[in-house]
Amino acid sequence: MPEETAYSSAEEPQLVQWAKVGDMQAFEELVARYRDRIYVRAYSIMRNEDLAVDLSQNAWVKAWQRLEQFHGEASFPTWLSRIVTNLCLDELRRQKRARTDSIEAMEETTGPVENRMEVETIDPVEGLSRGELRERIDAALAKLSDKHRTVIVLYEFEELEYREIAEKMGTSIGTVMSRLFYARKRLASLLKETLKRDGLIE
Amino acid sequence: MNENEIQLKVQALVDGELTGREAEELLSRLESDAGLKALHTRLTVVRGLMADAELPRTLPESGDFHWSQISKAIELEERQAKHMARPASGANWLLRWVLPLAGIACLVLVLSLQQTTMPDLDILLGSDHELELSIEDLDVMTFNTEDDNMSVVWLDYSIDLQQDEIDLWLD
């Protein structure tokens, strides 16, 4: 067993190796390093603090149980992120079964509604820091439906390909492309409204 | 290809999901189609805005509390997994194997007793023939003839039979 101080200074692959043989302290150190990152991903999809915390905890428990399956093809945080993303998708599916998502269904079946809206032109915003822009993008993301936000998060943040998103969401590549296109149009529109309101663009 | 399909192709081009000849063909089409070129530009800008746009957040509970919840859940799951993997206790073993086997044994015993105590002699009365019944503790031989309207039954007296049982057989 490594000394107490060894954990905080150990490299990630070493911590993973120790955790794989049952070293809980090594695993605790991994949790400390990546807990915020995993929580952020869960929050980005769920937009609910309590659910995001619960799903993050579940993701860590699953990660501990499946450590043997981690062979380092992706980085450890990427692997973790996949686990929490899958849990979030399962939760969204569970929620969907519990309610009728009639507005989303209408949006997706009525193509002309989508086609009427152009992708807004957003010029690079002068005088707006990256952090301020992130906040506005985050606010716009919160206004998207679960399906459209999820496809954006999976593509832009989780960096999955169309095919991988289709597999995870249990849908076709065409549907993924369509949802992504609509989500971007809506996002651009929402962002433009916000930036105009704040007097950052005309 | 309708307008919507072309828009999705332009998006796929921006996302790097369209490659090879398809990408080349679309790129040359963009040169001659101002509308599609504008769409390509707008999608590229949106894409650029989204790069690294996930808002950083901090877990809304303390790290220690978060870990304590995780470690508790891990311990609980491991306890449950051990419980499931543990061999069945003596009582469970009795319930799972001994009782069903005892039940089957009882059934077999009842059926065999029925065969030894109630042989169905009616089957011998249909035509002229001999039939030897070899039952564990009793030998029976019958002769049946329809012409003489008679049935003869021989019993092996090498074993003790109750008088009422012999009467039954001779009826």
Contacts between the chains, C-beta under 8 A, distances in Angstrom:
chain1	res1	chain2	res2	distance
A	24	B	71	6.8
A	24	B	74	7.8
A	28	B	67	5.5
A	28	B	71	7.4
A	31	B	63	7.9
A	31	B	66	7.2
A	31	B	67	5.6
A	31	B	70	6.2
A	32	B	63	5.8
A	32	B	67	7.4
A	35	B	59	5.4
A	35	B	63	6.5
A	35	B	66	5.8
A	36	B	56	7.4
A	36	B	57	6.8
A	36	B	58	5.6
A	36	B	59	5.5
A	39	B	57	6.4
A	39	B	58	7.9
A	39	B	59	4.6
A	40	B	54	6.3
A	40	B	55	7.5
A	40	B	56	6.4
A	40	B	57	4.9
A	41	B	54	7.9
A	43	B	57	5.8
A	44	B	54	5.9
A	49	B	60	5.6
A	53	B	59	6.9
A	53	B	60	6.6
A	53	B	61	6.4
A	53	B	66	7.7
A	56	B	59	7.3
A	56	B	66	7.8
A	57	B	66	7.0
A	57	B	69	5.3
A	57	B	70	5.4
A	57	B	73	6.5
A	58	B	73	7.7
A	60	B	70	4.7
A	61	B	70	6.2
A	61	B	73	4.7
A	61	B	74	5.6
A	61	B	77	6.4
A	64	B	70	7.9
A	64	B	74	5.3
A	65	B	74	7.8
A	65	B	77	6.9
A	111	B	4	6.7
A	115	B	3	7.3
A	115	B	4	6.6
A	119	B	39	6.2
A	119	B	42	4.3
A	119	B	43	6.1
A	119	B	46	6.8
A	120	B	42	7.0
A	121	B	38	7.9
A	121	B	41	7.9
A	121	B	42	5.4
A	121	B	45	7.3
A	122	B	42	7.7
A	122	B	45	5.6
A	122	B	46	7.0
A	122	B	49	6.8
A	123	B	45	7.8
A	124	B	45	7.7
A	130	B	52	7.7
A	133	B	49	7.0
A	133	B	53	7.3
A	134	B	53	5.4
A	134	B	54	7.5
A	134	B	55	4.8
A	134	B	56	8.0
A	135	B	55	6.3
A	137	B	49	6.6
A	137	B	50	7.0
A	137	B	53	4.6
A	137	B	55	7.5
A	138	B	53	7.8
A	138	B	54	8.0
A	138	B	55	4.1
A	152	B	50	7.2
A	153	B	54	7.9
A	155	B	15	7.5
A	156	B	47	8.0
A	156	B	50	4.4
A	156	B	51	7.4
A	156	B	53	7.0
A	156	B	54	7.9
A	157	B	53	7.9
A	157	B	54	4.8
A	161	B	17	6.8
A	162	B	12	7.5
A	162	B	15	7.5
A	162	B	17	5.4
A	174	B	8	7.7
A	177	B	8	4.6
A	177	B	11	6.5
A	177	B	12	6.5
A	178	B	4	7.9
A	178	B	8	6.6
A	180	B	11	6.8
A	180	B	15	8.0
A	181	B	7	6.4
A	181	B	8	5.8
A	181	B	11	5.2
A	184	B	11	7.5
A	184	B	43	6.5
A	184	B	46	5.0
A	184	B	47	7.9
A	187	B	46	6.7
A	187	B	50	7.9
A	188	B	42	7.0
A	188	B	46	5.1
A	191	B	49	7.3
